[in-house]
Amino acid sequence: MLEPQRIRLASLPTPLVKLERLSRELGGAELWMKRDDLTGLEVSGNKVRKLEYVVADALASDCDTLVTEGTAQSNHCRATAAVCARLGLGCRLLLRPEAPDRPQGNHLLDVLFGAETRSFSRADLTANRQRIVAETLAELKAAGRVPRWTPAGSSEPLGCWGYIHGMNELAGQLDGAGIDECDIVLAVSSGGTHAGTVLGALLNRRDRWRVWAVPVSDDVAYHKANVGQLCRDAIARYDLPVEYRDNSLHLIDGYVGEGYSIPYATALEALRLVARTEAIVLDPVYTAKAFCAVLDGVRSKRFGFERPVVFLHTGGIFSDFAWPEVLLGGV
């Protein structure tokens, strides 16, 4: 097994912290957080770990432009735009749905970082993604540029290495804290972080870890198929010395709400609780919804009492600034 080339972009290692005040408020549960919201500032969150590998591959192939997709408040698009600005690469973002006329939150940063954007309806990009991506790449090539496509979240086999490496990091931190058995909980949407986390646990032979993913988009069947395929593709492409089985995936359903990027009251309450007790900021799209599953698990005694629970904070703070009325006043 040979790890692909990587360019250092993130501030690593990120801290593993015990949530002392929140743990007391929840009746003494042992609750920890892996602070991957602290991988940087402009270049922050879980996406950066994956981009370290994707950008290294792009540079090795003499690419001068990264192309990707996401919503106007996409953490991945913002991180990609920031990385491109830092490294002098072009950036083309395919946004869905159409971005608002007045940029805010992550989209404001996309604009400041100089990313080129094209907007599509959600239905159009979903139905015609392959054609739209091909036309975008052809347009850039015709203009003399050398583009590289990476999907939403850089959730491709190469991107999985971001959290294979991240789990190596977490394994050392848990060993240092004297923890050999735990539940790890994270949000899942595009799937690359989940796949890398599962593969990283397998490669570290952490049989006493159980990784739980909380869908914030789509349904469990979709994520099992998508993440499973990412795991199998990464194992085959990089000759990883592990065996993946479908029962390697554990998902907790019921926290999507009305849909991706649509906040709901319980998630906002979770966001406020963590802010009030720990001065840690979640976001209403990913981490607050996933943290609801942690809170429900703790309150039902399923998490945090027989063994510690570790929440993987994947970032998203900038999107909070696109939702001020919602965060302060509920939904």
C-alpha positions in Angstrom: 0.0 0.0 0.0 1.5 3.3 -1.1 -0.1 6.5 0.1 -0.6 9.0 -2.8 1.2 12.4 -2.9 -0.3 15.0 -0.6 0.2 18.8 -0.4 0.0 20.3 3.1 -2.9 22.6 3.4 -4.6 21.9 6.7 -3.4 22.8 10.2 -2.9 19.4 11.6 -3.3 17.6 13.9 -6.7 19.1 15.0 -7.5 18.8 18.7 -9.5 16.0 20.3 -11.3 17.7 23.2 -13.5 16.4 26.0 -16.8 18.3 26.3 -16.8 18.6 30.0 -19.6 21.1 30.6 -21.9 19.5 28.0 -21.1 16.1 29.4 -22.2 17.2 32.9 -25.4 18.7 31.5 -26.2 15.4 29.9 -25.9 13.4 33.1 -22.3 12.4 33.1 -21.9 10.9 29.6 -18.4 10.8 28.3 -18.5 13.0 25.2 -15.5 14.0 23.1 -15.2 16.0 19.9 -12.6 15.8 17.1 -12.3 19.5 16.0 -11.9 19.2 12.3 -13.6 22.6 12.1 -10.1 23.8 13.1 -8.2 22.6 10.1 -7.7 26.2 9.2 -9.7 29.4 8.8 -10.5 30.2 5.2 -9.3 26.7 4.3 -11.2 24.9 7.0 -13.4 21.9 7.7 -13.3 18.3 6.5 -13.0 19.1 2.8 -9.5 20.3 3.2 -8.1 16.9 4.2 -9.5 15.5 0.9 -8.3 18.5 -1.1 -4.7 17.9 0.1 -4.6 14.8 -2.1 -6.8 16.0 -5.0 -4.8 19.2 -5.4 -1.5 17.4 -5.3 -2.8 15.1 -8.1 -3.9 18.2 -10.1 -0.5 19.9 -9.7 1.3 16.7 -10.7 -0.8 16.6 -13.9 0.0 20.2 -14.7 -3.6 21.2 -14.2 -4.3 24.9 -13.7 -8.0 24.9 -12.9 -10.2 22.9 -10.4 -13.8 22.4 -11.3 -16.4 21.2 -8.7 -20.0 21.5 -7.7 -22.1 22.3 -4.6 -24.7 24.7 -3.2 -24.2 28.4 -2.8 -23.4 27.6 0.9 -21.2 24.7 0.1 -18.2 24.3 2.5 -16.5 22.3 -0.2 -16.8 25.0 -2.9 -15.6 27.6 -0.5 -12.6 25.5 0.6 -11.8 24.7 -3.1 -12.0 28.3 -4.0 -9.7 29.2 -1.1 -7.1 26.5 -2.0 -7.1 27.6 -5.6 -6.5 31.3 -4.6 -3.7 30.3 -2.2 -2.0 28.2 -4.9 -2.7 30.4 -7.9 -5.1 28.0 -9.6 -8.2 28.8 -11.5 -11.5 27.7 -9.9 -14.9 27.0 -11.6 -17.8 26.3 -9.3 -21.1 24.7 -10.6 -23.7 25.9 -8.1 -27.2 24.6 -7.5 -29.6 26.1 -7.1 -29.0 29.5 -8.5 -26.8 31.6 -6.1 -28.6 34.6 -4.5 -27.9 38.1 -6.0 -26.4 39.2 -2.6 -23.5 36.8 -1.7 -23.3 35.9 2.0 -21.7 33.2 4.1 -19.6 30.7 2.1 -20.7 32.2 -1.3 -19.4 35.6 -0.2 -16.0 34.0 0.3 -16.2 32.2 -3.1 -16.5 35.6 -4.7 -13.7 37.2 -2.6 -11.4 34.3 -3.6 -12.0 35.0 -7.3 -13.8 31.7 -8.2 -15.8 31.7 -11.4 -19.3 30.5 -10.8 -22.1 29.1 -13.0 -25.6 28.5 -11.6 -28.1 25.8 -12.4 -31.4 24.7 -11.1 -31.1 21.7 -8.8 -33.2 19.6 -11.2 -31.1 20.6 -14.2 -27.7 19.8 -12.6 -29.0 16.6 -11.1 -30.5 15.4 -14.4 -27.7 16.7 -16.7 -24.6 16.6 -14.5 -22.5 14.5 -16.9 -23.3 16.7 -19.9 -22.8 20.0 -17.9 -19.4 18.8 -16.5 -18.2 17.7 -19.9 -19.2 21.0 -21.5 -17.5 22.9 -18.7 -14.3 21.0 -19.1 -14.4 21.4 -22.9 -15.0 25.2 -22.6 -12.0 25.5 -20.3 -9.8 23.4 -22.5 -10.8 25.5 -25.6 -9.7 28.6 -23.6 -6.2 27.0 -23.2 -6.7 25.9 -19.6 -6.0 22.5 -18.1 -8.9 21.6 -15.8 -9.4 18.8 -13.3 -12.9 17.8 -12.1 -13.5 16.7 -8.6 -17.0 15.8 -7.5 -19.0 17.4 -4.6 -17.0 17.1 -1.4 -14.0 15.7 -3.4 -15.7 12.4 -2.7 -13.7 10.3 -5.1 -11.4 7.4 -4.2 -8.3 9.7 -4.0 -10.2 12.0 -1.6 -10.8 9.1 0.8 -7.2 9.3 1.8 -8.0 12.5 3.7 -9.8 10.6 6.4 -7.6 7.5 6.2 -4.9 9.9 7.3 -7.4 11.6 9.7 -8.1 8.3 11.4 -4.4 7.6 11.8 -4.3 11.0 13.6 -7.3 10.2 15.8 -6.0 6.7 16.7 -2.9 8.3 18.3 -5.0 10.9 20.1 -7.4 8.2 21.5 -4.4 6.1 22.6 -3.0 9.1 24.4 -6.3 9.6 26.2 -6.4 6.0 27.2 -9.5 5.2 25.0 -9.4 1.9 23.1 -13.2 1.5 22.6 -15.6 4.2 21.4 -18.4 5.3 19.1 -17.5 7.8 16.4 -20.4 9.9 15.0 -20.2 12.1 11.9 -22.5 13.6 9.3 -22.7 12.1 5.8 -23.7 13.6 2.5 -21.3 13.2 -0.5 -19.7 10.2 1.3 -16.0 10.7 1.1 -15.4 11.5 4.7 -17.5 8.6 5.8 -15.7 6.2 3.4 -12.3 7.4 4.5 -13.2 7.1 8.2 -14.4 3.5 7.7 -11.3 2.6 5.8 -9.1 4.4 8.3 -10.6 2.4 11.2 -10.1 -0.8 9.3 -6.5 0.0 8.4 -5.7 0.9 12.0 -7.3 -2.4 13.0 -9.6 -0.6 15.5 -12.1 -3.4 15.9 -13.4 -1.7 19.1 -14.4 1.5 17.3 -17.8 1.8 15.7 -18.3 4.5 13.1 -21.8 5.9 12.9 -22.8 8.2 10.0 -25.9 10.4 10.1 -27.3 11.2 6.7 -28.1 14.9 6.2 -29.2 14.3 2.6 -30.7 11.4 0.7 -31.7 8.1 2.4 -29.8 5.3 4.1 -30.1 3.0 1.0 -28.4 5.7 -1.1 -25.5 6.2 1.3 -24.9 2.5 1.8 -24.6 2.1 -2.0 -22.5 5.3 -2.5 -20.1 4.9 0.4 -19.8 1.2 -0.1 -18.7 1.8 -3.7 -16.2 4.5 -2.7 -14.7 2.1 -0.2 -14.5 -0.7 -2.7 -13.0 1.6 -5.4 -10.4 3.0 -3.0 -9.4 -0.5 -1.9 -9.0 -1.7 -5.5 -7.2 1.4 -6.8 -4.7 1.7 -3.9 -4.4 -2.0 -3.0 -5.4 -1.4 0.6 -4.8 -4.4 2.8 -8.4 -4.6 4.2 -11.5 -6.4 3.4 -14.7 -4.3 3.1 -18.0 -5.8 3.9 -21.4 -4.2 3.7 -21.9 -4.6 7.4 -18.9 -2.2 7.9 -21.4 0.7 7.5 -23.6 1.9 10.4 -26.0 4.7 9.7 -28.5 6.5 11.9 -31.6 7.5 10.0 -34.1 10.2 10.8 -32.2 13.5 10.9 -32.4 14.8 7.3 -35.6 16.8 8.1 -37.4 18.2 5.1 -34.2 17.9 3.0 -30.6 18.8 2.5 -29.7 22.4 3.6 -33.1 22.9 5.2 -32.7 23.7 8.9 -35.2 22.5 11.5 -35.9 23.4 15.1 -34.3 20.5 16.9 -31.0 20.9 15.1 -31.0 24.6 15.9 -31.6 23.8 19.6 -28.6 21.4 19.4 -26.5 24.1 17.8 -27.4 26.6 20.6 -26.8 24.0 23.3 -23.2 23.3 22.1 -22.5 27.0 21.7 -23.8 27.8 25.2 -22.0 25.1 27.0 -18.7 24.7 25.1 -18.4 27.9 22.9 -18.2 25.6 19.9 -20.2 26.5 16.8 -22.0 23.9 14.7 -23.8 24.6 11.4 -27.5 23.9 10.5 -26.7 22.0 7.4 -24.4 19.2 8.5 -23.1 19.2 12.1 -26.2 20.3 14.0 -28.3 17.7 12.4 -25.7 14.9 13.1 -25.3 16.1 16.6 -29.0 15.6 17.2 -28.3 11.9 16.8 -25.5 12.1 19.4 -27.9 13.9 21.9 -30.7 11.4 21.3 -28.2 8.5 21.7 -26.9 10.0 25.0 -30.4 10.7 26.4 -31.4 7.1 25.6 -28.2 5.8 27.2 -27.1 4.3 23.9 -24.0 6.6 23.6 -21.6 7.9 26.1 -22.1 5.7 29.2 -20.9 2.2 28.4 -18.0 3.7 26.4 -17.1 7.2 25.1 -18.7 8.8 22.1 -16.6 11.0 19.8 -18.2 13.5 17.5 -16.3 14.4 14.3 -16.9 18.1 13.8 -16.5 18.6 10.1 -16.8 22.4 10.0 -19.3 24.8 8.4 -19.0 27.9 10.5 -19.2 30.3 7.5 -22.6 29.0 6.4 -24.0 30.2 9.8 -23.6 33.8 8.6 -26.2 33.1 5.8 -28.8 32.1 8.4 -28.8 34.8 11.2 -32.6 35.1 11.6 -33.0 31.3 11.6 -30.2 30.7 14.1 -31.4 33.4 16.5 -35.2 33.1 16.0 -35.9 29.5 15.2 -37.7 28.3 12.1 
